[in-house]
């Protein structure tokens, strides 16, 4: 157990549900500081499209992992876990409560459950497997997976091309079944009390909030923000330009789509992303779900966990 940060609170949920506000509310109530769990808010200069929490909304609560890298950097889940734990230790050393506010499912899962310890991708091996699947059929690969790793084969569908190919790739490159690698995954927060507070809204309400937020972003000159980034030399290939909203703004600036279409496409993409987020978070164990507007219930739950 690491005494520097024995308690870690994580406020999770889909985009636009109100995680940042709730995290600040809880920080003010319990003497905490907020750690951003957003994969794009780490980038300097990408402010409007990420809906970064500004000084007024922070209400004096210190925030961490915002504006920490340049847009040319590929910031990863492993980077986040390292930086979030460093921030949490620093916060706890000041006698305060670390509160992660996050919507990037991979980041939150990596922080809670750990990162897959197996090898990275091998393009040559993967290409060979894909070619074999195209020539002989995916069933051939699935039967091979059943032979070398029956435990994992029971967990994937016989038509799940991505996972079948990945499992065989891992076996070929390491000589060991992927299920063994998964068993070696270790949570980086073992020994801590981790409080998972999930926020959710009715689908209709969330979609309305998403649409309104996207409209606000464009009204706040999201297009001008992107033009300014390009003028400062940030290339269109920079990692944060792949984020929601920014990709469609780039298309608008190139003259491929009109402004109204850029807004509509961003709204559609964001609604779909929120749906995927909820699917991801519902699979996590130990999450207690609340309405973001039910402050007393959230405070009561956290108070009980801190006792």
N, C-alpha and C positions, 0 to 999 in steps of 0.2 A: 504493500500500500504506500502511495506517495503522499506524505503528510502535507506537501505544498498545496494540493488542491483536492481535498477529500470529497468535495461536493461539486457536481457539474450539472447545471440546469440547461436543458436544450428545448427551445421553443421552435417547433417545426410546423409545417403546413404548406399549402399551395401559395403561389404568388398572389399578391393583392389581398390576402386574407387578414392582414394586420399584425404580422409577426413582430415587426420593428416597434410598433406602438406598445404592444403587450410586453415585449422585452424591457422597454424603458419603464413602463409602469411597475413591473416587478423589481427592476433594479432600484427604483426610487423607494419602493416599499421595503425591500430587504437589504439595502446597502450593497448593490451589485454594480458590475460593469458588463458591457455588452461586447460579445465577440461575433462579428459578422460571419455567417456561414454561407455566403453568396459567392459563387464562383466568378462573377464578373465585377462585383464591387471592389475587388482587390486592385483593379486597374485604375491608375491615375488618368483623369481626363474623361472617363466614361461615367458621367454623372446623371444626366437626365434619363437616358434609356435604361439605367439600372435602378432608378428611383432611390438614389442614395439618401440616407437619413441626414438631413441638414442640421446645422447647429441649433436652430430653433426647436426642431422635433426631438433632438437628443436631450433637451431640457437639463443640460449640465452633466449628464451621465457619460463617462468616458466610453468611447467605442474603439474597438481594435479590429485589425485586418481589413481596413478600408483604405484605399489609395496607398498600397504598400509596394506595388510593382509597376513597371512600365508596360505599355501595351505590346511590346515586342516579346515579352516573356510568356512561355507556356506554363502557366501555374497549374499544378496538378493536385489530385486528392492527397497524395503523400505530403506535398508541401503544406497543404491545409492542416492535416493532422499534426504535423510538427509545429507549425506556427500557432495553432489553436491551443495545443497543450502548453506551449511556452507562455502564451498569454494567460491561460488559466492559472498557471503556477504563479505568475507575477501578480495577478489579481488577488489570489488567495493569500499571498505573502503580505499583502496590505490589509488583510483581515476583511476582504470583501468577497462577494459571491460572483463567480463567473457564470454568465448567462449567454449561451450561444443562441443566436437568432438565425435560423437557416432554412432555406428552401431547396438547396442543391442536394438532392437525395443521395448521390454518391458520396458527397463530403460527409454528410451526417452518418451514413452507414459505415464509412471508413473510420470515423471517429469512435463510433460505438462498438462496432464488431471487428474492426481491424481490416487490413488490406490483404488481398490474396497474395500469398508468399511465393507463388509459382513464377515461371519465366514470363518475359514479355513476348510480344508477337514475333514470329519468324516468318517473314514474307514468302520465302522460298517454299517452306514446308506447307504453309497455308495455301499457296497457289497450286501446289501439287495435289493437295487434298480436294480443293475445289474442282480441279480438272478431272480427278477421279470420280467425283460425285456427278459431274456433268456427263461423263462417259458411261459409267456403270450404274448410276443411280444412287440416291442418298441412302437407300436401304442397305447397300453394301457397306457404307461407312457405319451405319447404325449397328449392323450385326458385328462389325469389328469392335465397336465400343462395348457392346454387350459381352464380348469375349474377354476384353482386357480390363473392364471396369464395370461389372454388373451392378454395383451399388449406384453409381452415377447414372447408368443407363435407365434405371428405374425412375429417376427423378426428372428426366427430360423426355419430351415427346419425340416420337420416331421421325417427325417432320421438322424438328427444330434444327435447321441447318447450322445456324450460328454456333449453338452450344455443342453440337456433335463435332463440328470441325475444330472448335477450340479444344475440346477434350482430347481429341486424337493428336492435335498439334502439341499439347502439353506432354502427352505420353511419348511422342516421338522425340521431342527435344530433351526430355529429362529421364526417360525410361521408367517413369512412375505414373500411376493413374492420377487423374486430376482430383479424385476424391481424397487421396492421401494429402495432397497439397492443401485442400480445404480444411482438413482436420488439423493442420498445423497453423491455421490462421489464429492469431491471438488478438484479443481486444486490447487496445492501448489504454483503456480506462478501467481495467480490472483493479479492484480494491477501492474504487471511488463509488460514492453514491451518485448515480446518474438519474436525474429526474427528467422524464420525457413528457413534455406538455404539448399535445397536438391541438391545432386550431382548425376548425372546419365551419363551413357555412352551407346553407342550401345551395344547390347548383345554380339556380336562377339568380340568387343574390350575388354569388361569387362572380358569375359571368357579367353581371351588370357592373360590379366594382372593377373588373378587369377592363371592360370597355371604357369606362369613365377614366380609369387611370391612363390608359393608352392615349385617349383624347387629350388629357392634361399634359402628357409628355410632349406631344406634338405641338400643343399650344405654347409650351414653354420653350419652343424652338429646338426640338431635337434635331431637326434638319441642320440648323446652324451649328449645333454642337459637332455633328459629323463633318460638316464642311471645314470647321476649324481644326479638327483632328487631322483631316487629310492635308490641309494647308501647312500644318506643322510637321508633315512628313511621315505620319503614321500610315503604313501601307494598308490597302484593303484586305490583305492577307493576314493582318494581325489577329491573334486569337479572339479578342473581345468583339471584333466586328462580326463574328459568327453568332453572336447572342441575339435573342429575341429583339425585334425592332430594328436593330442596326443593319441587318442584312437587307431589309426592305428599303430603308432609307438610302443605302448605297445604290440600290436599283433605281430609286427615284432620282437621285443625283445624276446617275448615268443616263437618265432620260428614258429608261425602260418602262416605267410605270408612273402614273400620276400620283399626286399627294393623297387624294382620297383612297386610292387603291392601296397605297402603302399603309395608311391607317387601318383599313379594313383587314388587310392581310396580317398585320401585326396583332390585331385583336383576335383573329381566328387562331393564329399560331399560339398566342398566349393562353387562350381558353383550352386548347388541346394540350398544351404543356401542363397546365394546372391539373387536368384530368390524369395525366401520366404521373404527376407528383403524388396525387392522392393514392393512386394504385400502388406506388412504391412505398409510401409511408404506412399504408394499411397493413403491409406485410411485416412491418417491424413489430416486435413484441415489447410489451411494457409501456406503450404509449397511452396516456390518459387524455381523452378528447374533450374539448370545451368549445363553446362559442367564443370568438375573440372579444365579444361584448360582455361576457360574464366575468368581470373582474373579481368579484367577491369569491366565486367558486375557484378560480385560478389561484388566488392568494391563499385560500383555505387549504387547498391541496398541497401547495408548496410549503406552507407553514407546517403541515403535518409531516411532510417528508424531511424537513430540516430538524425536527425535534429529536 
